[in-house]
Amino acid sequence: MLIERESSRRRTWLQLLASETEPTTGVRAAMASTFDSKYAEGRPGSRYHGGCEIVDELEVLAISRARDLFGADHVDVQPLSGSAANLAVHAAFAQPGDPVLALRLEHGGHQTHGSRANFSGRWFSPLHYEVRRDTELVDYDQVRELALVHRPRMLVAGATTYSRSFDYPLLREIADEAECILLVDAAHLAGHVAAGLLPSPVPHADVVTFSTNKVFRGPRGGVILARAEHADALRKAVHPFIQGGPSMHAIAAKAVAFHDAGTREFATYAGAAVRNAGDLADALTARGLRVVSGGTDTHLAVVDVEALGISGTEAQDRLNRSGIVVDKAVLPFDERPVAEGSGIRIGTPAATSRGLTPEMIPAVADAMLAAMTTDDLSTHDRIHREIRGFACG
């Protein structure tokens, strides 16, 4: 019953969440396969349990496909999530109390980049760089200054509400000057890299982590890519330090996703997601709203709703009642509390997978404005009925 209700919700609501997409049929089949039942603690050729001959081949296949896709020396497909992958990297290279420099959460960073509610902020000493007030782009001068003054153990590049790419060669230069590890958390960017839409961080970073959901159209899970000299430390940090047996059905689905990500079909989908995000950002700007940093290089954008006289939470709630699913967001230098925020984060992978086209964008922008500017439930119901026409694809 609950499965049917969730399936219906996804068919009849417009999914504009940056962290979600629609897994392919092959990925769903792998997730529901018999690999779900196999306990395979350890590594291929060195397991703690018997009967692992086939899953050994499976994990080697997933590693090989990821290596071919990204050109990394070392690949680990066992992390259960992107956050788990980041925990493993911290465990491999830092000791409790060591300084770690990352993008401030309110300026687009992620909770595993130093949030006080997370291991990264409680076990380590977080330092944060910001975006510039005038451009809302990463302030690389500030990154260099903080890195050279504090000499962090790690420099982290990556974000959850920052819609732009990063300057990886410059970050490599700064990390070398500060003699620290460069970690690129490409959770939201790996799909674009695989599709050839954005520069790859792999040649520049010591370690790259990413999630296989979001743009990637894979299962919920994490991956670590790294230089060869870091392989042993990272392997031990994943198992046995932070987790036991891997989810072999998820690794099977990752292997499918890595294959799919190398196809022309995937590149077409990823490119369409980026174009839809840019078009929607432009359409909302034309309707009087401000988009953080003036636009997007990716599948996501952050929109300031302060001009409507509402908070990000109120905007999210009103859109949700109208069948449009977004996240509330905190803006750089936001004066509202974090629990409210002054913006929303929109993302287009799921909607693109379900058939969202550029021709639909003006109607989506109109529906969003209409939903956010009223508290009338009958109007929300009307908008929801209209949304169904281009929500399911």
Protein Blocks (a to p, Z undefined) as FASTA:
>chain_A
ZZmmmmmmmmmpccfbfkbccddfklmmmmmmmklmpccedjehiafbehilmmmmmmmm
mmmmmmmmnopabdcfkbgbfklmmmmmmmmmpcehiacddddfklopafknopakbmkl
mmmccddddddfklopacfklmmmmmmmnopabdceddfkbcbdcdfklmmmmmmmnopa
cdddfklmmmmmmnopaccfklmmmbdcddfehjnopacdddddddfklmmmmmmmmpmk
lpccddfklmmmmmmmmmmmmpmklmmmmmmmmmmmmmmmmmmmmnopacehhiafbfbd
cddfklnopafklmmmmmmmnopacdddddehiabdfklopadcddfklmmmnopafklm
mmmmmmmmmmmmpcbfklmmmmmmmmmmmmnZZ
